[in-house]
Each structure stands twice: as structure tokens, then as C-alpha cells.
Amino acid sequence: MNALPYYPRYPRDFFEGTAGMSLEEKGAYGLVLDLIYMMGARGLPDDPQYIAGQLGTSVRKWNSLRKSLIERGKLHSKDGIISNKRADKVKIKQRSYQDNQAENARGSNKNNTLVEPSRTDREEPKTEPNKIDDDSAGDGLTFRERIMVAAGHDASGITANGKIVGGRVEFTEFDKARTDLGLSEKEAVEVVTEIAARKRDGPAKSLRYFTDPLRQYAGAKNAPAVTAIAPTQLNAIEGGHNGKRPHDPDRIQRIVAAAATGTSRQDWG
């Protein structure tokens, strides 16, 4: 397949997928994606000198950026080829489209002599979604990025007015509270998602908004087990005279105390 003269780029996915990366890493990542698409089916050789020359940087600097981008899951190196998950999908899709176009062109002359089928007999063309799954837009999100999305923000935490929610210090406090409370990352995301859904005046301006809900969830999770009271024991606790109970403001406290100790109403005093 020839090199692609252009390819789909989704700015929101790119910014969310590169949240937390430095300007150098983002710039190198974007340029390497261009190189991957430009090389087409043959792939981008994992040649430090060639890539560094295209990026206008030193081999040493590129090797450092390459290591970081691979560790982040943005790039992959196998059999001497640098690749990207989304780029591979786009190139496969493009190759399939080109193959279909070529097949249609070869069969066009033969089909000219055939009677055109009625509109009802034609197979409706299948529409392809405009967006292709991106490795940078979901599965590759860090815990912080998942919390930001659950809280109703972009994964980057950058708000419309340019402020940052969930910065390094704030997120460290949030994660420490989660750890101290013995909650898993999955539980924390679920709590934040539920609380954020109830907030009607827009996303929280700080992750501290979710600290108390985390405490409440942890308290409910770690509460002592509830034991059932047998009907006979309940009758003995409540007692009564012919179904009539005299007014007694302390009765509830005595019932609870009796249930806890296993005593009957005769022992109330």
C-alpha cells in the first residue's frame, strides 16, 4: 500500500491520550505518527538515526523519547518496525478500501453489459463509523485520567477557562485518602462517577469534593455484619400488655440494648 497522503486525526483524543506528557513527548509523538502513516504498508523502520534526523533532534534525545513513548504504550517496536495501534487500524481500513476500489474497477467493464438490478435488489452499502478506536482514548488512561473523566472533566483535567483540576498535589491527597481507606482504584472510580452524576451545577472544581463520599463508602463497606432477630426474640423484646404499649420515650433504647445483649423485657428493670 502506498503512503497515505492524509489520515484522520481527532484532537480531543490526542489531548486526552497525551495528558501528563511533556511538550517534547507530545511533539515527537505527533511527528512519529506522521512518519508511520507516510511509510504506508512497509512500516516505519526502528532506525534511531533516520527518525532523529526527521525529528531534527539528536539520536540520544530520540532514544530517550522513544523509551518514554513505548513505556506509555503510545508506540510499539517489533521486528525492527515502529508502530501505533490506531495507525495500524487506519492502514488496514485504507488498504481494504483500496482493494475494493481496484476490484470494482476490474469488474466495471464486465458489468457494463449486464442489466442493472432494480433499486430494491441492490444491497445497501454498509456505512463505516467515522471514528476508529484509539489506544490513547480509553484503555490507556491512567488512574488519574480515569478519575478526571469520572468527575466530569477531560482526562487532562484542564477546564474550559484553562484551570487545572486534579493537579499533582491534589491528586496525591485524593489517592492517599483512597489508599488509607482501603479502597481499590475501581471502587474509587465508581464512587466518583456516582457522586459526579448527582452534581447538578457542573463538575467539581476540586477532587477534595469526593473525599467525604469515599469515607462514607468505606464506612459502609467496613461496617459490622447485620444479624437477624428471630420473631420469638423480637416478641420477647417488645412485649406489651394485650397489644397496648404504654408511652415510654426510652423504650427504643432499651429494645436496641436488649437486642444487643440477648436479654428479654423482664430484664429491663
Wavefront OBJ file of the C-alpha trace (Angstrom):
o trace
v 0.000 0.000 0.000
v 1.240 3.462 -0.855
v 1.845 6.048 1.804
v -1.283 7.824 2.998
v -1.414 11.474 1.835
v -3.607 12.248 4.831
v -5.144 10.457 7.791
v -7.916 11.147 10.347
v -6.807 12.964 13.448
v -9.051 13.548 16.458
v -7.766 16.463 18.546
v -9.781 15.610 21.661
v -8.479 12.033 21.685
v -4.930 13.257 21.175
v -5.084 15.727 24.078
v -6.783 13.215 26.384
v -4.411 10.437 25.375
v -1.298 12.576 25.853
v -2.360 14.177 29.156
v 0.599 14.339 31.502
v 3.155 14.134 28.698
v 5.710 16.880 28.181
v 5.721 19.180 25.175
v 8.721 17.301 23.775
v 6.951 13.955 24.109
v 3.749 15.257 22.506
v 5.646 16.832 19.637
v 7.742 13.734 18.990
v 4.672 11.500 19.211
v 2.768 13.575 16.655
v 5.688 13.668 14.201
v 6.355 9.940 14.534
v 2.677 9.271 13.763
v 3.130 11.323 10.575
v 6.144 9.195 9.669
v 4.241 5.953 10.332
v 1.417 6.978 8.002
v 3.863 8.339 5.430
v 5.636 4.960 5.228
v 2.426 3.089 4.457
v 2.390 -0.705 4.440
v 6.156 -1.126 4.654
v 6.143 0.444 8.110
v 8.483 2.856 9.842
v 11.935 1.304 10.408
v 13.055 1.490 14.017
v 16.168 3.327 12.920
v 17.266 5.890 15.543
v 19.417 7.858 13.111
v 16.675 8.141 10.497
v 13.924 9.099 12.958
v 16.137 11.504 14.885
v 17.056 13.171 11.586
v 13.390 13.548 10.624
v 12.554 14.991 14.050
v 15.538 17.346 13.959
v 16.988 16.085 17.232
v 19.936 14.032 18.406
v 19.935 10.240 18.419
v 20.419 10.305 22.183
v 17.379 12.541 22.661
v 15.239 10.429 20.350
v 16.222 7.245 22.189
v 15.062 8.867 25.436
v 11.749 9.967 23.876
v 11.303 6.562 22.215
v 11.731 4.782 25.550
v 9.153 7.050 27.210
v 6.594 6.695 24.402
v 6.938 2.907 24.371
v 6.553 2.718 28.164
v 3.394 4.829 27.880
v 2.010 2.413 25.292
v 1.856 5.039 22.545
v 4.385 3.324 20.299
v 5.355 -0.318 19.796
v 8.539 -1.792 18.357
v 8.572 -5.267 16.841
v 10.720 -6.875 14.159
v 12.530 -3.613 13.544
v 9.335 -1.622 12.899
v 7.901 1.241 14.986
v 4.092 1.148 15.010
v 0.996 2.588 16.690
v -2.245 0.750 17.395
v -4.571 3.287 15.796
v -2.295 3.787 12.793
v -2.304 0.038 12.159
v -6.107 0.027 12.153
v -6.344 3.028 9.830
v -3.881 1.484 7.361
v -5.785 -1.816 7.346
v -9.032 0.040 6.737
v -7.443 2.087 3.950
v -5.928 -0.992 2.321
v -9.319 -2.739 2.361
v -10.910 0.295 0.773
v -8.247 0.459 -1.958
v -8.595 -3.279 -2.670
v -12.355 -2.881 -3.040
v -11.901 0.074 -5.358
v -9.471 -1.894 -7.514
v -11.801 -4.876 -7.647
v -14.693 -2.647 -8.670
v -12.569 -1.087 -11.395
v -11.588 -4.515 -12.820
v -15.183 -5.644 -12.893
v -16.637 -2.457 -14.288
v -16.224 -3.465 -17.951
v -17.880 -6.841 -17.414
v -20.759 -5.272 -15.587
v -21.440 -2.770 -18.352
v -23.167 -5.493 -20.410
v -25.358 -6.656 -17.554
v -28.818 -5.360 -16.790
v -28.695 -3.065 -13.798
v -30.633 -4.576 -10.876
v -33.649 -2.770 -9.561
v -33.153 -0.469 -6.583
v -34.907 -2.945 -4.282
v -32.491 -5.703 -5.350
v -29.387 -3.690 -4.623
v -27.551 -4.311 -1.429
v -27.475 -1.193 0.669
v -23.920 -0.029 1.246
v -22.661 -0.528 4.741
v -21.687 2.645 6.480
v -18.478 2.638 8.446
v -18.157 4.669 11.615
v -16.082 7.787 11.173
v -14.060 7.133 14.280
v -11.691 4.264 14.783
v -10.944 3.017 18.250
v -7.894 4.753 19.641
v -5.437 3.272 22.078
v -4.965 6.730 23.557
v -8.637 7.409 24.286
v -9.701 4.789 26.800
v -7.787 1.629 27.584
v -4.524 3.517 28.050
v -5.840 6.047 30.560
v -4.008 6.268 33.852
v -5.837 6.078 37.184
v -5.709 9.868 37.487
v -7.145 10.286 33.985
v -9.968 7.825 34.743
v -10.794 9.761 37.900
v -10.867 13.031 35.950
v -13.216 11.564 33.349
v -15.435 10.098 36.094
v -15.558 13.530 37.741
v -16.873 15.050 34.507
v -13.651 16.654 33.247
v -11.344 15.970 30.329
v -8.729 13.369 31.159
v -6.160 16.154 31.214
v -8.048 17.956 33.998
v -7.845 21.210 32.033
v -11.104 23.152 32.290
v -12.641 25.470 29.693
v -11.101 28.518 31.366
v -7.635 26.970 31.389
v -7.500 25.952 35.052
v -6.310 22.502 36.117
v -8.331 20.185 38.348
v -6.596 17.248 39.977
v -3.049 18.586 39.850
v -0.125 16.661 41.274
v -0.638 17.706 44.927
v -4.438 17.458 44.805
v -4.439 14.031 43.177
v -1.793 12.783 45.623
v -4.098 13.765 48.500
v -7.031 12.018 46.813
v -5.079 8.832 46.145
v -3.685 8.790 49.688
v -7.225 9.053 51.087
v -8.276 6.159 48.857
v -5.332 4.048 49.991
v -5.829 4.884 53.678
v -9.483 3.872 53.397
v -8.552 0.546 51.812
v -10.436 1.189 48.559
v -9.397 -0.143 45.174
v -8.971 2.100 42.140
v -12.114 0.575 40.634
v -14.139 1.414 43.754
v -12.815 4.978 43.767
v -13.800 5.471 40.125
v -17.287 4.090 40.814
v -17.793 6.395 43.818
v -16.609 9.460 41.893
v -18.817 8.544 38.923
v -21.905 8.185 41.126
v -21.318 11.410 43.084
v -20.491 13.399 39.931
v -23.734 12.214 38.318
v -25.712 13.683 41.232
v -23.991 17.063 40.996
v -26.306 19.326 39.022
v -24.250 22.512 38.967
v -21.354 21.238 36.886
v -18.203 19.208 37.583
v -16.492 19.591 40.937
v -13.720 22.178 40.998
v -11.524 20.000 43.201
v -11.040 16.294 43.893
v -11.431 17.141 47.587
v -15.164 17.239 46.854
v -15.087 13.427 46.697
v -13.134 12.762 49.916
v -16.177 12.570 52.214
v -18.095 10.271 49.810
v -15.076 7.970 49.794
v -15.124 7.947 53.625
v -18.856 7.186 53.661
v -18.447 4.358 51.181
v -15.534 2.887 53.138
v -17.533 3.154 56.376
v -20.484 1.299 54.863
v -18.182 -1.291 53.337
v -16.415 -1.977 56.640
v -19.494 -1.807 58.884
v -20.140 -4.828 61.148
v -22.311 -7.547 59.697
v -26.033 -7.202 60.386
v -27.541 -10.182 62.271
v -31.163 -11.171 62.039
v -33.519 -11.253 65.087
v -35.844 -14.240 65.353
v -39.572 -13.401 65.618
v -39.797 -15.018 69.060
v -36.906 -12.913 70.319
v -38.490 -9.786 68.841
v -41.756 -10.537 70.640
v -39.907 -11.065 73.911
v -38.069 -7.789 73.442
v -41.130 -5.735 72.554
v -43.554 -7.443 74.998
v -46.647 -5.411 75.744
v -49.915 -5.692 77.612
v -52.718 -7.058 75.425
v -51.129 -5.397 72.434
v -51.122 -1.996 74.165
v -47.814 -0.358 74.936
v -47.630 2.473 77.457
v -45.903 5.641 76.311
v -42.251 5.274 77.140
v -39.695 7.615 75.469
v -36.783 5.344 76.462
v -38.371 2.195 75.037
v -36.418 2.230 71.748
v -33.062 2.483 73.517
v -33.969 -0.454 75.770
v -35.089 -2.524 72.786
v -31.816 -1.916 70.999
v -29.819 -2.661 74.155
v -31.773 -5.849 74.764
v -31.268 -6.988 71.183
v -27.544 -6.433 71.516
v -27.230 -8.373 74.782
v -29.830 -11.042 74.057
v -31.917 -10.235 77.150
v -35.706 -10.185 77.338
v -38.037 -7.449 78.521
v -38.183 -8.966 82.037
v -34.530 -7.988 82.450
v -35.045 -4.344 81.556
v -35.771 -3.326 85.161
l 1 2 3 4 5 6 7 8 9 10 11 12 13 14 15 16 17 18 19 20 21 22 23 24 25 26 27 28 29 30 31 32 33 34 35 36 37 38 39 40 41 42 43 44 45 46 47 48 49 50 51 52 53 54 55 56 57 58 59 60 61 62 63 64 65 66 67 68 69 70 71 72 73 74 75 76 77 78 79 80 81 82 83 84 85 86 87 88 89 90 91 92 93 94 95 96 97 98 99 100 101 102 103 104 105 106 107 108 109 110 111 112 113 114 115 116 117 118 119 120 121 122 123 124 125 126 127 128 129 130 131 132 133 134 135 136 137 138 139 140 141 142 143 144 145 146 147 148 149 150 151 152 153 154 155 156 157 158 159 160 161 162 163 164 165 166 167 168 169 170 171 172 173 174 175 176 177 178 179 180 181 182 183 184 185 186 187 188 189 190 191 192 193 194 195 196 197 198 199 200 201 202 203 204 205 206 207 208 209 210 211 212 213 214 215 216 217 218 219 220 221 222 223 224 225 226 227 228 229 230 231 232 233 234 235 236 237 238 239 240 241 242 243 244 245 246 247 248 249 250 251 252 253 254 255 256 257 258 259 260 261 262 263 264 265 266 267 268 269
